[in-house]
Amino acid sequence: MKLYNSLSPLMTIATGGRMLNFGYWSDSAKTPLEAQRMLCAVVGELAELASARIVIDVGSGLGAPAAYWKSCYKSLDVACVNINFSQLQDSKDARASLVSATSTALPFASGSVDRVVALESAQHFRPLERFVHESARVLAAGGLLVIAIPVLKLQKKRKRLLQFLSLGILSVTWSSEHYAPEYVESAIKGAGLSIEACRYIGPHVYGPLADYYLENRENLKPRILAAYPVYLEKMLYRSILKMKQLSDRGDIEYILLKARKTQTR
């Protein structure tokens, strides 16, 4: 946790914003901050936030996605749930309730919320099945669980992990668990939720992000070196190159999953 806290500001330094996700790079998103907002927009639409009232953002980072959704959906009541107390303390601008809790023990009554969202955070949840079961418990009938998560597609676990660790510094920001998409889907179905959508968006995530860094490295480097040593920026550069290579080969992916609770549990 301490290592993650010390390195996660790299993203805010590079983007100039407070979101901690890789972003969705559409034709209209030309910068990391624009791509990050686009990912929040895509997740918000997938989660049908326009018709929601109470939303739990699990693994809420610095609260920027919650603030974005509140700006788009005025009647939305958002609770930011985070085990990282340092991040939670730094989420004062989220315009949301701040809840210190784990993803596997959500402090909400059964059937009390309309949406549970995990935007690029579920890769840190362990065990994932318990988070999904907790989500199913707190969701009202008809409620939605939406997960945006980086996944590994290599079939052999040992080879997958060795390839992943070669990402260097990015293996810290994508730490804890290295789930395959089939495992994530299985966990959701095992909790009795019905998957309504599964979108693979890796080509809109890794490659464009890598290209942006490679094209703007000389401009970004002074900002990074003002806070971190030279070796760390070099490690980041090598990691970016490896991430692009793994994405081009199809070894890593990024999925958006939408699942509905069809009955009261």
C-alpha positions as CSV (number, residue, x, y, z in Angstrom):
1,M,0.0,0.0,0.0
2,K,2.8,2.4,0.8
3,L,4.6,1.7,-2.5
4,Y,1.3,2.2,-4.4
5,N,0.6,5.5,-2.6
6,S,4.1,6.7,-3.4
7,L,3.8,5.8,-7.1
8,S,0.2,6.6,-7.9
9,P,0.8,10.3,-8.1
10,L,2.7,9.6,-11.3
11,M,-0.6,9.5,-13.1
12,T,-1.8,12.8,-11.7
13,I,1.6,14.4,-12.6
14,A,1.3,13.1,-16.2
15,T,-2.3,14.1,-16.7
16,G,-2.6,17.2,-14.6
17,G,-5.9,15.8,-13.2
18,R,-7.0,13.7,-10.2
19,M,-8.3,10.5,-12.0
20,L,-6.4,7.3,-11.6
21,N,-7.3,5.3,-14.7
22,F,-5.8,4.5,-18.1
23,G,-8.6,6.2,-20.0
24,Y,-10.7,5.5,-23.1
25,W,-9.0,7.0,-26.1
26,S,-11.7,7.8,-28.6
27,D,-11.3,10.2,-31.6
28,S,-12.4,13.0,-29.4
29,A,-9.9,12.2,-26.6
30,K,-6.5,13.5,-27.4
31,T,-5.0,13.9,-23.9
32,P,-4.9,11.6,-20.9
33,L,-7.3,13.8,-19.0
34,E,-9.8,13.8,-21.9
35,A,-9.4,10.0,-22.2
36,Q,-10.0,9.5,-18.4
37,R,-13.1,11.6,-18.5
38,M,-14.3,9.6,-21.6
39,L,-13.8,6.4,-19.7
40,C,-15.9,7.8,-16.8
41,A,-18.6,8.8,-19.4
42,V,-18.6,5.4,-21.0
43,V,-18.9,3.7,-17.6
44,G,-21.7,6.1,-16.6
45,E,-23.7,5.3,-19.7
46,L,-23.1,1.5,-19.3
47,A,-24.2,1.8,-15.7
48,E,-27.4,3.7,-16.7
49,L,-26.6,6.4,-14.1
50,A,-29.3,8.6,-15.6
51,S,-31.9,6.4,-14.0
52,A,-30.0,5.6,-10.8
53,R,-30.4,7.3,-7.4
54,I,-27.8,5.6,-5.1
55,V,-24.4,4.6,-6.4
56,I,-21.5,3.0,-4.7
57,D,-18.1,3.7,-6.2
58,V,-15.8,0.9,-4.8
59,G,-12.1,1.6,-4.9
60,S,-12.9,5.3,-5.6
61,G,-9.4,6.6,-5.9
62,L,-9.3,10.4,-5.3
63,G,-13.0,10.8,-5.9
64,A,-12.7,12.4,-9.3
65,P,-15.0,9.9,-11.1
66,A,-17.6,10.5,-8.4
67,A,-17.3,14.2,-8.9
68,Y,-17.6,13.8,-12.7
69,W,-20.8,11.6,-12.4
70,K,-22.3,14.1,-9.9
71,S,-21.7,16.9,-12.5
72,C,-23.5,14.8,-15.2
73,Y,-26.3,13.4,-13.2
74,K,-27.5,16.0,-10.7
75,S,-29.8,13.8,-8.6
76,L,-27.2,11.1,-8.1
77,D,-26.2,10.2,-4.5
78,V,-22.7,8.7,-4.6
79,A,-20.8,6.9,-1.9
80,C,-17.0,6.6,-2.4
81,V,-15.8,3.4,-0.8
82,N,-12.0,3.0,-0.3
83,I,-9.7,1.0,1.9
84,N,-6.9,3.4,1.1
85,F,-7.4,6.0,3.9
86,S,-4.8,8.4,2.4
87,Q,-6.8,8.6,-0.9
88,L,-10.1,8.9,1.0
89,Q,-8.7,11.9,2.9
90,D,-7.7,13.5,-0.3
91,S,-11.2,13.0,-1.8
92,K,-12.8,16.1,-0.2
93,D,-13.9,17.5,-3.6
94,A,-15.7,14.3,-4.6
95,R,-19.1,15.8,-3.6
96,A,-19.9,12.3,-2.3
97,S,-20.1,10.4,1.0
98,L,-16.7,9.0,1.9
99,V,-16.7,5.5,3.4
100,S,-13.7,3.7,4.7
101,A,-14.3,0.1,4.0
102,T,-13.1,-3.0,2.1
103,S,-14.6,-4.2,-1.1
104,T,-15.4,-7.5,0.5
105,A,-17.4,-6.1,3.4
106,L,-19.5,-3.3,2.1
107,P,-21.2,-1.4,5.0
108,F,-24.6,-1.0,3.3
109,A,-27.9,-2.7,4.0
110,S,-29.0,-5.5,1.7
111,G,-31.0,-4.3,-1.3
112,S,-30.2,-0.6,-0.6
113,V,-28.4,0.7,-3.6
114,D,-29.1,1.0,-7.4
115,R,-25.6,0.7,-8.8
116,V,-22.2,-0.7,-7.7
117,V,-19.3,0.5,-9.9
118,A,-15.7,-0.5,-9.8
119,L,-13.8,1.7,-12.2
120,E,-10.3,0.2,-12.7
121,S,-10.2,-1.0,-9.1
122,A,-11.5,-4.6,-9.1
123,Q,-8.0,-5.9,-10.1
124,H,-7.0,-5.1,-6.5
125,F,-10.0,-6.9,-4.9
126,R,-9.2,-10.2,-3.3
127,P,-11.0,-12.5,-3.4
128,L,-13.0,-11.1,-6.3
129,E,-15.9,-13.5,-5.7
130,R,-16.5,-12.0,-2.3
131,F,-16.7,-8.5,-3.7
132,V,-19.2,-9.6,-6.4
133,H,-21.3,-11.4,-3.8
134,E,-21.3,-8.3,-1.6
135,S,-22.3,-6.3,-4.6
136,A,-25.2,-8.7,-5.3
137,R,-26.3,-8.4,-1.7
138,V,-26.4,-4.6,-1.5
139,L,-28.0,-4.2,-4.9
140,A,-31.8,-3.8,-5.1
141,A,-33.6,-6.0,-7.6
142,G,-32.9,-4.7,-11.1
143,G,-29.7,-3.0,-9.9
144,L,-26.5,-3.0,-11.8
145,L,-22.9,-4.0,-11.2
146,V,-20.5,-2.4,-13.6
147,I,-16.8,-3.2,-13.7
148,A,-14.0,-1.7,-15.8
149,I,-10.9,-3.8,-15.4
150,P,-7.6,-4.6,-17.0
151,V,-7.2,-8.4,-17.6
152,L,-4.6,-10.8,-18.8
153,K,-5.4,-13.1,-21.7
154,L,-2.4,-15.5,-21.7
155,Q,-3.6,-19.0,-21.0
156,K,-0.8,-20.4,-18.9
157,K,-0.8,-18.7,-15.5
158,R,3.0,-18.9,-14.9
159,K,3.7,-17.5,-18.4
160,R,1.0,-14.8,-17.8
161,L,2.6,-13.7,-14.5
162,L,6.1,-13.6,-15.9
163,Q,5.0,-11.5,-18.8
164,F,3.1,-9.2,-16.6
165,L,6.0,-8.7,-14.2
166,S,8.0,-7.5,-17.1
167,L,5.8,-4.4,-17.1
168,G,8.1,-3.0,-14.4
169,I,6.5,0.0,-12.6
170,L,3.1,-0.7,-14.2
171,S,2.9,-4.0,-12.4
172,V,2.8,-1.9,-9.2
173,T,-0.2,0.2,-10.3
174,W,-1.8,-2.9,-11.6
175,S,-1.0,-5.0,-8.6
176,S,-2.6,-7.6,-6.3
177,E,-4.4,-9.9,-8.8
178,H,-4.0,-10.6,-12.5
179,Y,-7.4,-11.9,-13.5
180,A,-8.4,-13.4,-16.8
181,P,-11.7,-12.3,-18.4
182,E,-13.2,-15.8,-18.0
183,Y,-12.6,-15.7,-14.3
184,V,-14.2,-12.3,-13.9
185,E,-17.3,-13.5,-15.8
186,S,-17.4,-16.7,-13.7
187,A,-17.3,-14.7,-10.5
188,I,-20.2,-12.6,-11.6
189,K,-22.4,-15.5,-12.7
190,G,-21.5,-17.3,-9.5
191,A,-23.1,-14.5,-7.5
192,G,-26.4,-15.0,-9.4
193,L,-26.0,-11.8,-11.5
194,S,-26.9,-11.8,-15.2
195,I,-24.3,-10.4,-17.5
196,E,-25.9,-8.0,-20.0
197,A,-22.8,-6.7,-21.7
198,C,-19.0,-7.5,-22.0
199,R,-17.0,-5.1,-24.1
200,Y,-13.3,-5.5,-24.9
201,I,-11.8,-2.1,-25.3
202,G,-8.0,-2.8,-25.0
203,P,-7.2,-1.2,-28.3
204,H,-8.8,2.1,-27.0
205,V,-6.7,1.9,-23.8
206,Y,-3.1,0.6,-23.9
207,G,-1.8,1.5,-27.4
208,P,-3.1,5.1,-27.4
209,L,-1.9,5.7,-23.9
210,A,1.6,4.4,-24.8
211,D,1.7,6.4,-28.0
212,Y,0.8,9.6,-26.0
213,Y,3.6,9.0,-23.5
214,L,6.2,8.2,-26.2
215,E,5.3,11.2,-28.2
216,N,5.3,13.6,-25.3
217,R,8.0,12.0,-23.1
218,E,10.4,15.0,-23.3
219,N,7.6,17.3,-22.1
220,L,6.5,15.0,-19.4
221,K,9.9,14.1,-18.1
222,P,10.7,17.4,-16.2
223,R,7.4,17.1,-14.3
224,I,8.2,13.5,-13.3
225,L,11.8,14.2,-12.4
226,A,10.7,17.0,-10.1
227,A,9.1,14.3,-7.9
228,Y,10.9,11.1,-8.7
229,P,14.5,9.9,-9.5
230,V,15.8,9.4,-13.0
231,Y,15.8,5.6,-12.8
232,L,12.1,5.6,-12.1
233,E,11.2,7.6,-15.2
234,K,13.4,5.2,-17.3
235,M,11.6,2.2,-15.8
236,L,8.3,3.9,-16.6
237,Y,9.4,4.4,-20.2
238,R,10.4,0.7,-20.6
239,S,7.2,-0.4,-19.0
240,I,5.2,1.7,-21.5
241,L,7.0,0.1,-24.4
242,K,6.3,-3.4,-23.0
243,M,2.6,-2.5,-22.3
244,K,2.2,-1.5,-25.9
245,Q,3.9,-4.7,-27.1
246,L,1.7,-7.0,-24.9
247,S,-1.4,-5.1,-26.1
248,D,-0.5,-5.4,-29.7
249,R,0.0,-9.2,-29.2
250,G,-3.4,-9.4,-27.5
251,D,-1.8,-10.7,-24.2
252,I,-3.5,-8.0,-22.2
253,E,-7.0,-6.6,-22.6
254,Y,-9.4,-4.3,-20.8
255,I,-13.0,-5.2,-20.3
256,L,-16.2,-3.4,-19.4
257,L,-18.8,-5.7,-17.8
258,K,-22.4,-4.9,-16.9
259,A,-24.4,-7.3,-14.8
260,R,-27.9,-7.0,-13.4
261,K,-29.5,-8.4,-10.3
262,T,-32.7,-10.0,-11.5
263,Q,-34.1,-11.1,-8.2
264,T,-34.0,-10.3,-4.5
265,R,-31.3,-12.5,-2.8
